[in-house]
Amino acid sequence: MFLGDYQHTLDAKGRVSLPAKFRAEMTGRLVVVNGLDKCLYVYPADEYAAFIADLVAEEDFEPRRRKVRRFFTAGAIDVELDSAGRVSIPPKLREYAGLEKDVAVTGNGNRIEIWNAAAWDSYSEAGESIEDLAKELADSGLL
């Protein structure tokens, strides 16, 4: 399970080092894909396969379902950690997430998220209170 947030730096070749705590669980193939909120999701390959299986479980005759499916598959790439524990992020994915130099690498349960550091700070500090959101979700039976 991936927990916590860490500040890292994207190098000139578009690589970011993953926190040592995350590397132990990120063995073998990884999948990097566009995420919601303009960040990138990094999944172990088996977790990504399970995520996609849920998306393709139903036919995609509905246009919005197709759009969501394409969002999470069209830009996805397979990568492996290099010997220094870094993941290489191609330009198109860096551009989508606004990654430049300073990045935040955050744990989100079964995946890692990579954010532009300023965007992560803004996201973390803004918006509705977590107490109100948790209550709303609990009242609706979603939490």
Secondary structure, DSSP 8 states (H G I E B T S, - for coil): -B--EEEEEB-TTSEEE--HHHHTT--SEEEEEE-GGG-EEEEEHHHHHHHHHHHTSS---SHHHHHHHHHHHTT-EEEE--TTSEEE--HHHHHHHT-SSEEEEEEEBTEEEEEEHHHHHHHHHSSS-HHHHHHHHHHTT--
